[in-house]
Amino acid sequence: MEITEVAKQYDIPTDTLRRWERIGLIPPVTKTASGLRNYTAADLSWVRYAKTLLAAHLPEDFLIEYVTLAQLGAKAKPARSAFLKAQLAEIQTTCTQLTTIMTDMETSLDKTNGV
């Protein structure tokens, strides 16, 4: 699939796709003999993954590091696992904090509404 098709399908500007590849947010995309990007199913999976994690407000640095580890293959599996566990712990902490904030706000609303 060409970059313009990918951009349209995932609602991502072509410049953004090129940037993601350039900075390592997604692995290098397969290219044709003439040098045009030709996104394979694996490339599309990385685009979906990047878009999803960025929408979840995970830092680009996290995804870049994960992509680097993934490209190292099986030998980096323990490092990838540890890296993901650490990120998951951070997300869980953030969720707990946000839940507390939501509860406090709901309590404040109840008090202001005479409940």
N, C-alpha and C positions, 0 to 999 in steps of 0.2 A: 504494500500500500504506500502511495506517495505521501509526502509530508502534508500537502494541502488536504488530502482526504482524511488524514489522521487529525489534523487541526479542526476540520469541520466536525468529524465524528465525536471528538472529545471536547469541543468548544475551547480550544487552546490556540492562541496565536502561533503561527509558524515560527516567529522569532523566539517565542518562549520555548518551544520544542528544541530549537537549535541551542538556546542558552542552556537548557537542562542537560543536553548532551555535552556541551562544551565544559561545563563545570563539574560534570560527573554525577549529576542527579539521576540520570539514566545511563546505562552502558552505551558505548558507541553503537550507533545504528548501522545495520548492514547497508552497503552502498552498491549501486549498479556499476558496471564497467565504465559508464560515463560519469560516475561520481555523484549521482543523485541518490538521496536517501530512499531506501526501500524497506519500509517497516515490516518485519516478520511478526508472526504471532507472539514470539517471545518479546520482541521490542514493544509491541502493544501492551503486553502484560506489565512491563516496566512503566510505561506511560500511565496506565490505570493506577498502578501502585503509587507512583509519585503524586499524581493528582489527588488521590484519596488521602495520603498522609499529609500533604500540604494543606488540604482542606480541613484536616483535623488540627491544624496549627502546630504540627511537629516541625522542628527547625530543619532547614535545608542541610545543615551540617550533619544531622543524624542520618538523613537519607543518603547523602554522599558517602559517608563512612560505611553504611550498610551495603551500598552498591559495590564499593571497593572490596569489602569482605566477601560478598557473593561472587565476585569475579575470580576470587582465589580458589573457588571450588570447595571440595570436600575437606581439604586440609584446614580450612578456616571455619568449618562448621561449629566447633566449640566456641570460638571467638564471636561468631555471629549470634549464637544462642545467648551467650553472656551479655552481649550488646543489647539484644532485644529484651532480655529480662530486666536490665537496668532501665531501659526506656519505659517498659511497662510499669515498673515501680514508680517512676516519676509521674506517669499518667495517672496511676491509682492515687497517688498523693494529691495531685491536682484535682481529681474528681472528688475526693474527700473534702478538700478545702472548698470547692464550689458547692457541694451539697450543704455544708455548714452555712455558707453565705446565703444560699437559697432559703434555708430554714429560718435564718435570722430575718431575712427580708419578708418572708411570709408572716412571721410573728409581728413584725413592725406594721405590716399592712392590716393584719387583724386588729391591732390596737388602734390604728387610725380610723378604722371602719366601725369602731364601737363594739367589736366582738370580744 
